[in-house]
Amino acid sequence: MTRARTSSDRGTHQALPDPRNESVLVWIDGRLVPRHEAKVSVFDSAFLVGDGVWEGLRLVNGRFAHLERHLDRLFQGAAAIGLKIPLTRNELQAALQETASANGMHDGCHLRLMISRGTKKTPSQDPRLVVGGPTVVIIAEHKRADPQVTSTGVRLATSATRRPPPDTLDPKLNCHSKLHEVIALVQALEAGADEALMLDPRGFVATCNATNFFVVRRGEVWTSTGQYCMNGITRALVLEIARDLGMAARERDFSLTEVYDADEAFVTGTFGGLTPVTEVDGRLIGSGTVPGPVTVRLQAHYQQLLEAQGEPPADLSGEAK
């Protein structure tokens, strides 16, 4: 007999449906191909062993929001795994712009830039078996976060799967190897929650399976130290915004005990921005008012920054940075 599950389809990556996505063009190694014809080899390193790095970007009012920060993280990750990106920063930006323009995109869009080590001549981990250069893919979609999720929030369940230390798989790497995060999410869904909260190897709160986690306690904004989580672009922006507003914003160790009696909680990510958290492990967070006043204030200022801080297209004739 199959046990009934109580989890919903709600999540921080839930988007409003858009039929235009059925006909989008996908950028693959310099070619734009229809979505249903977009393919890479089964011998590609990302498919074989999850070998590669990626970034998710938002297109806001014709600009790629915080593009320089995203490219910094992309190149840092590639350097860490010994992957030489075949395009310069300017060439990657031009490819992103070409993809968006070819799809008639200007606002309310999400682009996923993926770079794998390339196609292997035989299934193997060995990077020396790559034939040719890295594979570069850009998937652009008309994609807006579901406002109902932003207003009503998500429920988290703490996973038994821990975030690994940097000497195992550095959590700062935005790499294709996400199986431990998938396992954490599966556990949370089985528990009836929407997404997973993950602890670090010492038992302190680290992050969520796909977003960064914050609590608000006694007027202070807390998030983890950052040593066991993705160095999220939105995470960094929220810390900067909070400090600019005069709030005490701390990166520190804290436990589930301090989560359960928090006044507010929210998660951050490029796609969803700031999403309130209503429950953790079945415990109601704060008064139950969602989103809470601090979250609302941070959401408003983040939206202003998002619309104002996206970098306009650069002069692509110049030298790469």
VENTARA-V78838 format. One record per pair of residues at least 24 apart in sequence whose C-alpha atoms are under 10 Angstrom apart, sorted by sequence separation. I is the first residue (numbers start at 1). J is the second residue. D is the distance in whole Angstrom. If there is no record, write none. Layout:
BEGIN
i,j,d
I,J,D
I,J,D
END
This chain:
BEGIN
i,j,d
53,77,7
54,78,9
113,137,6
114,138,6
159,183,9
160,184,7
161,185,9
184,208,9
185,209,6
200,224,10
204,228,10
205,229,10
206,230,9
211,235,9
212,236,10
214,238,10
227,251,10
256,280,9
259,283,10
260,284,8
261,285,7
262,286,6
263,287,7
264,288,9
266,290,10
274,298,8
275,299,9
52,77,9
53,78,6
68,93,10
112,137,8
113,138,5
114,139,8
159,184,5
184,209,6
185,210,9
199,224,10
214,239,10
225,250,8
226,251,7
227,252,10
256,281,10
260,285,6
261,286,7
262,287,10
263,288,9
264,289,9
265,290,10
266,291,8
274,299,6
52,78,8
67,93,8
112,138,6
113,139,7
158,184,8
159,185,8
161,187,9
183,209,9
184,210,10
221,247,7
222,248,8
223,249,8
224,250,8
225,251,5
226,252,8
259,285,8
260,286,8
261,287,10
263,289,10
264,290,8
265,291,9
266,292,9
273,299,8
274,300,10
111,138,7
112,139,5
113,140,9
157,184,9
158,185,9
159,186,9
160,187,8
181,208,8
182,209,7
200,227,9
201,228,9
220,247,6
221,248,6
222,249,6
223,250,6
224,251,5
225,252,5
226,253,9
259,286,10
264,291,8
265,292,8
53,81,9
111,139,6
112,140,6
157,185,9
159,187,6
160,188,9
181,209,5
182,210,9
200,228,6
219,247,7
220,248,5
221,249,5
222,250,5
223,251,5
224,252,5
225,253,6
264,292,6
266,294,10
267,295,10
274,302,8
52,81,8
64,93,9
86,115,9
110,139,8
111,140,4
112,141,9
156,185,10
158,187,9
159,188,6
180,209,8
181,210,7
199,228,8
200,229,9
219,248,7
220,249,6
221,250,6
222,251,6
223,252,6
224,253,6
225,254,9
263,292,8
264,293,9
265,294,9
266,295,7
273,302,8
274,303,9
51,81,9
52,82,10
53,83,9
85,115,8
110,140,6
111,141,6
157,187,8
158,188,7
159,189,10
198,228,10
199,229,10
218,248,10
219,249,9
220,250,8
221,251,9
222,252,7
223,253,8
224,254,7
238,268,8
263,293,10
264,294,8
265,295,8
273,303,8
52,83,8
84,115,10
85,116,9
109,140,7
110,141,5
111,142,9
157,188,5
178,209,9
198,229,9
222,253,9
223,254,8
224,255,10
237,268,10
263,294,9
264,295,7
51,83,9
53,85,10
64,96,9
83,115,9
84,116,10
85,117,9
109,141,6
110,142,7
111,143,9
156,188,7
157,189,8
159,191,9
178,210,9
216,248,10
222,254,8
235,267,9
236,268,10
64,97,9
83,116,8
84,117,8
108,141,9
109,142,4
110,143,6
155,188,9
156,189,9
157,190,9
158,191,9
216,249,9
234,267,10
235,268,6
273,306,9
63,97,9
83,117,6
108,142,6
109,143,5
110,144,8
157,191,7
163,197,10
234,268,6
235,269,7
62,97,9
82,117,9
83,118,10
105,140,9
107,142,8
108,143,6
109,144,7
110,145,10
156,191,9
157,192,8
158,193,9
161,196,10
162,197,9
163,198,6
164,199,9
165,200,8
171,206,10
214,249,10
233,268,9
234,269,6
235,270,9
238,273,9
64,100,10
81,117,10
105,141,9
106,142,9
107,143,9
108,144,5
109,145,10
156,192,9
157,193,6
159,195,9
160,196,10
161,197,9
162,198,6
163,199,6
164,200,7
165,201,7
171,207,10
214,250,10
232,268,8
233,269,8
234,270,6
238,274,9
59,96,10
78,115,9
103,140,8
105,142,7
107,144,9
108,145,9
155,192,9
156,193,5
157,194,8
158,195,9
159,196,6
160,197,9
161,198,7
162,199,5
163,200,5
164,201,7
165,202,10
214,251,10
222,259,10
232,269,7
233,270,7
234,271,9
59,97,10
62,100,9
78,116,9
100,138,10
103,141,9
104,142,10
155,193,5
156,194,6
157,195,7
158,196,6
159,197,6
160,198,8
161,199,8
162,200,6
163,201,7
232,270,8
234,272,10
235,273,9
57,96,10
62,101,9
74,113,9
78,117,9
99,138,7
100,139,9
103,142,9
154,193,8
155,194,5
156,195,5
157,196,5
158,197,5
159,198,6
160,199,8
161,200,9
162,201,6
163,202,10
215,254,10
234,273,7
235,274,9
74,114,9
99,139,8
100,140,7
154,194,6
155,195,7
156,196,5
157,197,6
158,198,6
159,199,8
161,201,10
162,202,9
163,203,10
234,274,8
59,100,8
74,115,9
95,136,10
96,137,10
99,140,7
100,141,9
153,194,10
154,195,7
155,196,8
156,197,6
157,198,9
158,199,8
162,203,8
217,258,8
64,106,10
95,137,10
96,138,7
100,142,10
155,197,10
156,198,10
162,204,10
163,205,10
216,258,10
217,259,9
223,265,10
62,105,8
63,106,8
64,107,9
95,138,8
96,139,9
162,205,10
163,206,7
215,258,9
216,259,9
220,263,10
221,264,9
222,265,9
223,266,10
61,105,9
62,106,5
63,107,8
83,127,9
92,136,9
96,140,9
162,206,9
163,207,8
215,259,7
217,261,8
218,262,8
219,263,8
221,265,9
223,267,10
60,105,10
61,106,6
62,107,6
64,109,9
82,127,10
162,207,10
163,208,9
214,259,9
215,260,10
216,261,10
217,262,5
218,263,7
219,264,10
59,105,8
60,106,7
61,107,5
62,108,9
64,110,9
92,138,10
163,209,9
206,252,10
215,261,10
216,262,6
217,263,5
218,264,10
59,106,7
60,107,5
61,108,8
62,109,10
64,111,9
86,133,7
87,134,10
158,205,9
205,252,9
206,253,8
215,262,6
216,263,6
217,264,7
247,294,10
59,107,5
60,108,6
61,109,10
85,133,9
86,134,7
161,209,10
204,252,9
205,253,7
206,254,9
214,262,10
215,263,7
216,264,5
217,265,9
58,107,8
59,108,6
60,109,7
84,133,9
85,134,7
86,135,9
87,136,9
159,208,9
204,253,6
205,254,6
206,255,9
215,264,6
216,265,6
58,108,7
59,109,5
60,110,9
83,133,10
84,134,8
85,135,9
86,136,8
158,208,9
159,209,9
203,253,9
204,254,6
205,255,6
214,264,8
215,265,4
216,266,8
58,109,6
59,110,6
83,134,8
85,136,9
157,208,10
202,253,10
203,254,9
204,255,5
205,256,7
214,265,6
215,266,6
57,109,8
58,110,5
59,111,8
156,208,8
203,255,7
204,256,7
205,257,10
213,265,8
214,266,5
215,267,9
242,294,9
245,297,9
57,110,6
58,111,6
200,253,10
202,255,10
203,256,9
204,257,10
205,258,10
213,266,6
214,267,6
245,298,9
56,110,7
57,111,5
58,112,9
172,226,8
205,259,9
212,266,8
213,267,5
214,268,8
56,111,6
57,112,6
171,226,9
172,227,8
211,266,10
212,267,5
213,268,7
242,297,9
55,111,8
56,112,4
57,113,8
171,227,8
172,228,7
173,229,9
174,230,7
199,255,9
211,267,6
212,268,5
213,269,9
241,297,10
242,298,7
245,301,9
29,86,10
55,112,6
56,113,6
170,227,9
171,228,5
172,229,6
173,230,7
174,231,9
199,256,9
210,267,9
211,268,5
212,269,7
241,298,7
54,112,7
55,113,5
56,114,9
170,228,8
171,229,5
172,230,4
173,231,8
174,232,9
210,268,9
211,269,5
241,299,10
54,113,5
55,114,7
116,175,9
169,228,10
170,229,8
171,230,5
172,231,5
197,256,10
208,267,8
210,269,8
211,270,9
239,298,10
242,301,9
53,113,9
54,114,4
55,115,9
115,175,9
116,176,8
170,230,9
171,231,8
172,232,8
207,267,9
208,268,9
211,271,10
214,274,10
238,298,7
241,301,7
242,302,10
53,114,6
54,115,6
114,175,9
115,176,9
166,227,8
207,268,10
211,272,9
213,274,10
215,276,10
238,299,9
241,302,7
52,114,7
53,115,5
54,116,8
114,176,9
165,227,8
166,228,7
211,273,10
212,274,10
213,275,10
214,276,9
215,277,9
240,302,10
52,115,6
53,116,6
164,227,10
165,228,6
166,229,10
211,274,10
213,276,10
214,277,9
238,301,9
31,95,10
51,115,9
52,116,4
53,117,9
163,227,10
164,228,7
165,229,9
211,275,10
213,277,9
238,302,7
241,305,9
30,95,8
51,116,6
52,117,6
163,228,6
164,229,9
237,302,8
29,95,10
32,98,9
50,116,8
51,117,6
52,118,9
162,228,9
163,229,7
28,95,10
32,99,7
50,117,9
51,118,9
27,95,8
30,98,10
31,99,10
46,114,9
234,302,9
237,305,9
27,96,8
30,99,10
46,115,8
47,116,9
217,286,9
237,306,10
32,102,8
45,115,10
46,116,5
215,285,9
216,286,9
27,98,9
28,99,10
32,103,10
45,116,6
46,117,7
47,118,10
48,119,9
27,99,6
44,116,7
45,117,6
46,118,8
47,119,9
48,120,9
234,306,10
26,99,7
27,100,10
44,117,8
45,118,5
46,119,9
221,294,9
25,99,7
26,100,10
44,118,5
45,119,6
48,122,10
49,123,9
51,125,8
220,294,9
221,295,10
24,99,9
25,100,9
27,102,10
43,118,8
44,119,4
45,120,7
48,123,7
49,124,8
50,125,9
219,294,8
24,100,10
26,102,9
43,119,5
44,120,6
47,123,10
48,124,7
49,125,6
51,127,9
216,292,9
25,102,7
26,103,9
41,118,9
42,119,8
43,120,5
44,121,9
48,125,8
49,126,10
24,102,9
25,103,6
40,118,10
41,119,7
42,120,9
43,121,7
44,122,10
45,123,8
216,294,8
24,103,6
40,119,9
41,120,9
43,122,7
44,123,9
45,124,8
216,295,8
23,103,9
24,104,9
43,123,6
45,125,8
215,295,9
24,105,10
42,123,9
43,124,9
45,126,9
59,140,9
214,295,10
21,103,9
45,127,8
52,134,9
54,136,10
56,138,10
58,140,10
59,141,10
20,103,9
52,135,9
53,136,10
54,137,9
55,138,10
56,139,10
57,140,9
58,141,10
59,142,9
194,277,10
197,280,8
45,129,10
52,136,10
54,138,10
56,140,10
59,143,10
196,280,9
197,281,9
45,130,8
58,143,9
194,279,10
195,280,10
196,281,10
27,113,9
28,114,10
29,115,10
44,130,9
58,144,10
193,279,9
43,130,9
44,131,10
193,280,8
43,131,10
193,281,8
45,134,9
46,135,9
192,281,9
193,282,8
44,134,9
45,135,9
80,170,10
191,281,9
192,282,9
44,135,8
191,282,10
81,173,9
77,170,10
80,173,8
188,281,9
41,135,10
81,175,9
40,135,8
77,172,8
78,173,9
40,136,10
76,172,10
77,173,5
78,174,9
40,137,9
76,173,8
77,174,7
78,175,9
39,137,10
76,174,10
77,175,8
158,256,9
38,137,9
73,172,9
74,173,9
73,173,8
74,174,8
38,139,9
73,174,8
74,175,9
29,133,10
35,139,9
29,134,9
30,135,10
32,137,10
35,140,10
29,135,6
30,136,8
31,137,9
32,138,9
28,135,8
29,136,5
30,137,9
28,136,6
29,137,6
30,138,10
27,136,8
28,137,5
29,138,9
27,137,6
28,138,7
26,137,7
27,138,5
28,139,9
26,138,6
27,139,7
153,265,10
154,266,9
25,138,9
26,139,5
27,140,9
153,266,8
154,267,9
25,139,8
26,140,7
153,267,9
24,139,8
25,140,8
26,141,9
24,140,7
25,141,9
150,266,10
24,141,7
23,141,10
24,142,9
56,174,10
21,140,8
22,141,9
54,173,9
55,174,7
21,141,6
53,173,8
54,174,6
55,175,9
20,141,8
21,142,6
52,173,10
53,174,6
54,175,6
153,274,10
154,275,7
155,276,9
156,277,7
20,142,7
21,143,9
52,174,9
53,175,4
54,176,7
150,272,8
153,275,6
154,276,7
155,277,6
156,278,8
157,279,8
158,280,7
159,281,10
18,141,9
19,142,9
20,143,10
52,175,6
53,176,6
149,272,9
150,273,9
152,275,9
153,276,5
154,277,5
155,278,6
156,279,6
157,280,6
158,281,6
18,142,7
51,175,7
52,176,6
53,177,9
150,274,7
151,275,8
152,276,7
153,277,5
154,278,6
155,279,5
156,280,5
157,281,5
17,142,9
18,143,7
50,175,8
51,176,6
52,177,8
147,272,9
150,275,5
151,276,7
152,277,8
153,278,6
154,279,7
155,280,6
156,281,6
157,282,8
16,142,9
17,143,8
18,144,9
50,176,5
51,177,7
145,271,7
146,272,8
149,275,7
150,276,7
152,278,8
153,279,9
154,280,9
155,281,8
156,282,8
157,283,10
15,142,9
16,143,7
17,144,8
49,176,9
50,177,5
144,271,8
145,272,6
149,276,8
150,277,9
155,282,8
156,283,9
15,143,6
16,144,6
17,145,10
49,177,8
50,178,8
143,271,9
144,272,8
145,273,9
147,275,10
149,277,10
155,283,9
14,143,9
15,144,5
16,145,6
17,146,9
46,175,9
47,176,9
50,179,9
155,284,9
13,143,10
14,144,9
15,145,5
16,146,5
46,176,7
47,177,10
155,285,10
13,144,9
14,145,6
15,146,5
16,147,8
45,176,10
46,177,8
13,145,7
14,146,6
15,147,9
16,148,10
12,145,8
13,146,8
14,147,9
15,148,10
11,145,10
12,146,9
14,148,10
15,149,9
11,146,9
14,149,8
10,146,9
13,149,9
14,150,10
12,149,7
152,289,9
153,290,7
10,148,9
11,149,7
12,150,8
152,290,6
153,291,7
10,149,7
11,150,10
151,290,7
152,291,7
150,290,9
151,291,6
12,153,9
150,291,8
10,152,10
11,153,9
12,154,7
10,153,9
11,154,7
10,154,7
11,155,9
10,155,9
11,156,10
151,296,10
8,154,10
8,155,10
7,155,9
150,299,10
73,231,8
73,232,9
73,233,9
110,270,9
111,271,10
110,271,7
70,232,9
109,271,9
69,232,10
70,233,7
108,271,10
69,233,7
67,233,10
66,233,8
66,234,9
66,237,10
9,189,9
7,188,9
8,189,8
7,189,6
11,193,9
12,194,9
6,189,8
7,190,7
10,193,9
11,194,6
12,195,8
5,189,8
6,190,8
7,191,7
8,192,8
9,193,10
10,194,6
11,195,7
5,190,7
6,191,8
7,192,4
8,193,8
9,194,7
10,195,9
4,190,9
5,191,8
6,192,5
7,193,5
8,194,7
3,190,10
5,192,6
6,193,8
7,194,6
4,192,10
5,193,10
6,194,10
7,195,9
13,210,9
12,210,8
13,211,10
11,210,10
12,211,8
66,270,10
65,270,9
58,270,7
56,269,10
57,270,7
58,271,7
56,270,7
57,271,8
55,270,10
56,271,8
97,313,8
94,313,8
93,313,8
94,314,9
93,314,8
94,315,10
94,316,7
90,313,10
93,316,8
90,314,8
90,315,8
91,316,8
90,316,6
91,317,10
89,316,9
90,317,8
90,318,8
90,319,8
91,320,8
89,319,9
90,320,6
88,319,9
89,320,6
90,321,8
88,320,6
89,321,7
87,320,10
88,321,8
66,305,10
65,305,9
66,306,8
65,306,6
64,306,10
65,307,8
66,308,10
67,309,9
68,310,9
63,306,10
65,308,9
66,309,6
67,310,7
68,311,8
63,307,9
65,309,6
66,310,5
67,311,6
61,306,10
63,308,10
64,309,9
65,310,4
66,311,6
67,312,9
60,306,8
61,307,7
63,309,9
64,310,5
65,311,6
66,312,10
67,313,10
59,306,10
60,307,6
61,308,9
63,310,5
64,311,6
65,312,9
58,306,9
59,307,10
60,308,9
62,310,9
63,311,6
64,312,7
60,309,10
61,310,8
62,311,9
63,312,5
64,313,8
60,310,7
62,312,8
63,313,7
59,310,8
60,311,10
61,312,9
62,313,9
58,310,9
12,267,8
12,268,9
13,269,9
15,271,9
12,269,8
13,270,10
14,271,9
15,272,9
13,271,7
14,272,8
12,271,8
13,272,6
12,272,6
11,272,9
12,273,9
12,274,9
12,275,7
11,275,9
12,276,10
END
